[in-house]
Amino acid sequence: MSIKNLEGDGYADQPSVIYSYPDGDGNEQIRELCRSGFGAPGASPGDVIERDSTKSDLSDRLPELPIPGCDGLQQPDCGNDIPAFGCSDCGSPVYVGRTCGSPRCERCWASAVKDKVTRIAGKLEGMRRMLYARHDGGKDIDFNHVIASMPDFTVDSENPVNRALKVLKTLLEKKWYIDGFAAVYHPYRIKKEYRKDQYEHGGEPGEGDMTWKDVLTAENPKEYIYHSPHFHLFFPAIRKSFDYSVAESVQSETGWLFNRITKGDDDNNVSVEDLDDLVHQLTYALSHSGVNGWNADRSELTTRMKGELHQCYAPDDVEDKVLASFCSAAPRLLGARFSNLSDSTCDADPDGSDSPIRDVWEPEVGIGVSRSSPARSAPITGGGSGEGSSSGSSGSSSTGGSQAATDGSQSADDDDSGDEGDTSDDGTTDNAGVCGGDLVPMSRAKDLLDDSDWCEQAAYSEALRVAVDVWQSLDEDSKPWSGDPDEDVIQDG
């Protein structure tokens, strides 16, 4: 009988996990993995007991969850222009397409991936530095990427994913002394005849030329995939601490197969080269994570942070590095193009790589989404490009507001007269004379208007005031990014 856990080690909430799987001959194997018992006779955490029978109904399997971008547009106004940024010098507002941020939305799912990558990579780097300091700099701490597979894992549980994660947490801690990790759940693999994975899935190269970017933008993605549930695990650890001889014995004892991703040949001990590579591998893994609806308020990419990682914080200097790496990875792995706000200015070319796009992008293939552009001469328009788009379409189309802004745009470098832009009766501007100053999120841009001296010198203070009024009238779910990654609902234990 378990007792309430007061030490925070995450075990006494469930003394053991009982699960089953078929062996190579098709016979059912039943295992009980102990998760508590220190200080008492009998099994200890990490011990595996082979059982002949159980009263549990071991019939619940790892689920076939939807893949990202599977359900069309989540909101009818996805893609409509809304104010997002303002120039901290001249006040010029920048509008972007409205993004619901749902991983189920065919237009906005890549934004959900971005939020998860930003949060998880930042915490993993924070934990890596913590471990380095814990060993007084005397140990090399590397990132690791491990795939844990058991396609026919069955338990007696309403949430088999959470039950499987309890097993993985116990095995990593007790067999390899891994104190924390991030897990990404994959319900599917690409069929071998179509597959060409960027990071050879489970060490098995395919016979085709399709990547997950191709599958996700196909007219019928399910044609190319099959149910083969597994987890991608990311964690920092002392170099060479993940011992394959242990992995072989763990598989024999538990039925779980652990495969550490490495670069190049099998003799190469590098799994993840650095933070940049970590972001690329996380982006790939999250591109086809299962989408769950277990939270009543929203859908989520199925990820968890376990153990010490759950309590870590991202270092202050990491977010910009992660964002830059993600912007580099997104076109190849997601078929989506993002730009980093920290590198953008108010005179950014709306068709160039410095455009301040965060939640809107130009797809390289497929989903019929328009790229946002600065809309200083156009307030919010009605018809967003998201309306009527489909996963089988190609190219991109501009919204009315975005096109108007593009047609009327002129950067400060091209303005020979040096005159400030004209402000219309409705507070918007004609975009001439923008200064090239740094952009700030609208949540901070509104504070600029409280400074009368700033308003007097800012050419587009009235345009910013109109944009702020519109931004404040939006419901919270419609507001674009405010500068911080969204908080995840994290479960641990």
N, C-alpha and C positions, 0 to 999 in steps of 0.2 A: 504494500500500500504506500503510495507516494505521500509526501508531505509538502507543504508550501515551501518553495525555494526562497530562502532569505539571503543567499550568498550571490545571486545573480549569475550562476554558472550555466543556467539554461537547461538543466537536466532533470531536476526533481519534478517538473511539471508533467513529465511522462516517463515512467521508469524504464520502459523499453518500447521498441517498435517491432512488431511482427509483420513480416511480409513474405511473399512467395514469388517464385520464378521457375520456369522450366529449365532443366539441365539439357545437355547436348542430346540426350536420348528422348527428350520430351516428358520426362518424369517431373512432377511437381516437387520442388525443394522449398521447405519452410525454414525460415531463419528468424531468430529473436535477437535483436541487437540491444544490448543493455546500455542504458544512458544514466543510471544512478547505481549506488551501492557501495561507495567508499565508506570505510569504517565499519562494515558489517560483513559477516561470513557470506561467501558465495561470489557471484559474478560482480565485476567492476565495470565502469563505463568503457565502452569499446569492445568488450567481450561479445563474441557471437556464439549463440547456442543453436545447434541443429535440432529441429523438432520434427517429430513424425506426424503430429496432428495439432490442431488448434480449434478452439471454439469460435474464433473470429471468422467472419465471412470475408475471405480474401478475394473479393470480386471487383474491387474498384481499381481501375487502370488510370495511368497518366493520360490526361484528356487531349482530344483533338481540338485545340483552340483555334480560333480564326487567326490568320496572318495579317500583318499591318496593311492598311489601306483597302480593306475588303468590302466595306459596306457603303460605298458612295460618299457623298457629302454629308457630314453630320449636321451642319447648320446651313440654312438657305442663303445666308449672307457671307459664307466663306469666300474670300477673295475681294470683298468690297473694301474700298480704300477707307482707312481710318487713321487719325493722327498717331504717330508713334514717337517721333524725335523732334527736337528743336535745337537750333544753333545757339550755343552759349554766348556768341558774340553779336550777331546781327538779328537773331530771333527767328530766322527763317524756319518754318515748320516742314517736316517731312512726313508724308503719308505712306503707309504700306497696306498691303492687302490683309484683311481680317483673317485670322487663323484660329480655328477652334482648338487646335492642339490635341485632338483625339487621335490615338493610334489606329482607330477604325476608319478614319476619313481618308478617302483616296487622294485628297489634295494635301492634307495637313499632317499625315502620319510621320513624315520625315522630321517635322518639328518636335514631335513627341520623342523620337530617337535622340535628337539633339539635347533635349533636357536631361534625359537619362544618362547619356554619355558624359555630359558636363558634370553632373553630380557624382557619378560613380568613379570616373577617372580622378576627379579632385580628391575624393576620399581615399582612393587607393594610393595616390601619391603622398597624402598625409600620413597614411599608415606606414608606407615605405620609409619615410623620414623618421617616424617614431621608432621603428625597429632599428634603424641605423644608429640613432642616438642611444637607444637602450643598450646596444653593444659597444658604446663609446667609439664608434667609427671603426671598430676592429673587424667587422664582418661586411662582406659585400652582400647587399640586399637587392634581389632581382624580382621583377614582375614575372609571374607565371600564368600560362593559359592552359588549362586542363579540361578535357572533355570527359564527363562521367556518363556512362551509358548502361541502361538496363531496360530495353524496349518493352519487356513483358513483366515489369514490376507491378505487383498487385497487393493491395492492402485493404483494410476495413476502415474506410475514412471518407468523409464527405469532400475532403480536399487532398487528393493523393499527392499533389505537388508539394504542399507543405510537409506532408509525411516523408516524402523522399528527401526533402531538404534537411529534415532532422537526422536522417540516416547519414547524409553526406557531411553534415557538420560534425557528427560524432566520429566518423571515420577519418576525416581530415585532421581533427584535433588529436585523436588517440593513436592513429597509425603514423602520421607524419608531423605532428606537433604544429600544424597550421592553425593560427589563432583567429583568423578572420578572412572572409572571402566574399566576393560578389558572385551571384549565380544568375544566369540567364537561361530561361527554359525554352527549348526548341521542340515543338511537337512533330516536326517533319524534317526529312532530308530530300534533296533533289534525287530523282531516280537516276541510277547509274548511267543509263544510256543518254541522258541529257546533261549530266553534271560536269562542270569544270569550276571547282571551288577556288576562291582566292587563297583560302587557308585549308588545304586538303582536309575535308571533313572526316574526322576520325581516322586519318591516315590512309583513306581509300580514295585515290584519284578516280575521276569519272571518265566516261568514254565520249562525252559530248562537249559542247562549248557554251552551255548556259551557266550564268552565275545567278545569285539571288536577285540582283537588280533586274535581270531579264525575266525571272519568274514573277516578280512582284508587279511588273508592268505588262505582263501577258494578258490576253483576253480571258483565258481560263487558267489561272495559276495551278489549280488542283490537278490538271492534266500532267504536270511535270513533277509532282511530289508524292511522297508516301509517308504514312504514319510511322515514325521511328523516333520516339521521344528520348531526349538526352539533355544534359545540362552543360553549359559552358561556364567554367569556374575561373575567376581571376583573383590572384592574391599575390602580395609581396612576401618573400621568404628568404632565408639565408641561402646563398648560392649552393646548389647541388643537394639541397635538403629534401627534394622530392625524389625519392629513391625508387627506381623501377623494379628492383627486386622485391620491394615491399608491395608494389602495385600488383605483381603476379600472385603473391600470397593472399592479398586482399580479395582478388577476383576469385581465387579458389575457395576462400572461406565464405565470401558474402554474395558472390554472383555479380558484383559491380565491376565494370571495366573502366579503368582510369587510363586515359591516353594524353600525355603531355605534348602539346604542340611545340615543335622546334623548327628552327630555320634551317633549310637545306637538308643535309644528310643526317642520319641517326646519331652520328658522333658529335654533332653540334649541340652544345648544352644551352644555347640561347633560345629561350621561348619568346620573350618580349624584349626587344632591344632597349627601349627607352620610353619616356612618356608619350612621345609622338607615335611610336608604334603601338603603345597601349591604346591610344585613342582610335587608331585605325582598326585594331582588332575588335575593340568594343563596338565601334560603329558597324562593322560587319556582323557581329553576333546579334546586335539589337535590331538589325534591319529585318530579321525574320523571326524575332521572338514571338511566342504565342501571346495573343491579346485576351486578357481575362476581364470579366465583368463582376468580379467578386465584391468590389467596392460598389455600393449601390449608387454612389454619386457620379461615378465616371469609370470609363474603361482604362486599363493599364497594360503596358508591356509587362510581361511576367518576369520580374526580377526581384531578388532579395539580397540584402546585405546582412551577413551573419557574423556573430562573434565580435571581436574587437573592432572590426571595420564599421560596425553599426554606430559606434561611439566616436569615430574619428571625424575631424574637421578638415576641409580642404585648405591648404595654406593660401595666404592672401595673394601670393605671386603666381598661382597656378592657373586661375581661371582663364586669363588671356592666352596662355600657352595652349590650354586645352581647346579653346575656341578656334585658335588659328589652325591647329591640327585637324579639328573637325571640318573646318571649311575646306581644307585640302582633301580630306577623305571623302566628303559627301558626293561630289560628282561621280567618282568611280564606283563607289559602293552603294549609293542610294539613287543615283540618277538625278540628284538635286543639287542646286548651287546655292550656297549661303555666303554671306560676307560678315566680317567681324566688325561690330559697332565701334570698337576701340580704335580701328584703323580708318574710320570714315569721317568725312567732313561734309559741310552743308552744300558744297559745290560738286559733290561726287557725280560722276557720269552715270546716269541711270542705266546705261547699257554696258558699263564697265565693271571690272572686278572690285572696284572700291565702293560700289553702291551699298548703302547701309541696309542691306536686307538681313533680317533675322528670321522672321516667321514666314517669309514669302520667298520663292525661288523660281528660277526658270528650269523646268525639267529638261534633261537631255533626251529622254525618251518618254513618250507616253501620255501623261495624265492631263494634258490640256490646260495647264495652269499659266496665268500671266505672271510676268515679273513685275514687281512693284517699282515705281519710280517716284522721285520727289514731286509732290503735287502742290506746289506753292500757289499756282494760279487756279487750282481746282479743289474745292472742298469735297467732302465725301460724296460719291456718286452712287447711283442705285445699283445697276446690274454688275455684280462681280463676275469675273471670268469663271468662277467655280460653278456657276449655274449651267447645267446642261453638259458639263464635261463628263467624260467616261474614260475608264482605264484603257480602252482600246484606241483612243485618239492619239494624235501625235502633234508635235509642234506646240506653239503657244499663241495666245491671243491677248491683246491688250484690252483692259477695261476702258470705259469712256474717260474716267478721271485720270488714269495713268497716261493715256494717250495724249490728253490735253496738256498734261504737265510736260511730257516729253517734247511735244511740238513747241512749247513755249519756253523751254529751258535754255538758259545761257549762263555759263559759269563766270565767276569774277575775272578769270584770266582772259576771257573773250570780250569783256566789257571795256572798250576803249574810252568811252565817255567818262567812266568813273562815277556816273550818276547812280543814286540809290533807286531801287525799284519803286514803282508806283503802287499805292495801296488802294484797292477798290472800295466801294461802299460797304461790301460785306466783310471787309477785313482781310481778304486774301490778297496776294501780291502777284506781280507779273514775272517774278523770278529773276529779273535783271539785277545785277549788282550784289549777288550773294558773296559773302566774304571768304568762304573757305574755312570757317571756324569749326571747332570741335562740336560734335553732336552730343546731346544728353537725352536720356529717356524722358518721355512726357511727364512722368511722375516727378521729375526734378526740374523740368523746364518751367512748370507752373510757378515754381518758387522765384524764378527770374522776374516775373511780373510784379512781385512785391517790392522791387527796388526801383523807385521812381527815377533815379539817375540812370540806371541801366535802360529803362524804357525810353528815356529821352534820346539816348544815343543809338539805340537799336533800330535799324531801318525797318525791320519787320515785326516790331513789337505788337502791332495791332493784329497782324496775321497770326502770330503766336497766341494772342488772347482768344481769337476765334477758335483756333485748334484746341486750346486747353478747355474751352467751354464744351466743345464737342466731346473731347476725351472724358471729361468729368460726367457727361450725360450717359456714357456707355455703362452697361452692366459689367460687373467684374470679369465675367467669363469672356466678354468680347474685347477687353482691353489687351493691346499687344504687350509684349514683354516689357517689364519695368526695370530690367537691369540685373535681376537675380534669377538663378535657376528655380523652377518650380519645386516646391517641397514634395517629396514622395511619401506615400503612405507605406511605411516600412514595418514589417513584422519580423520579430526575431525570436530565438528560443530553440 
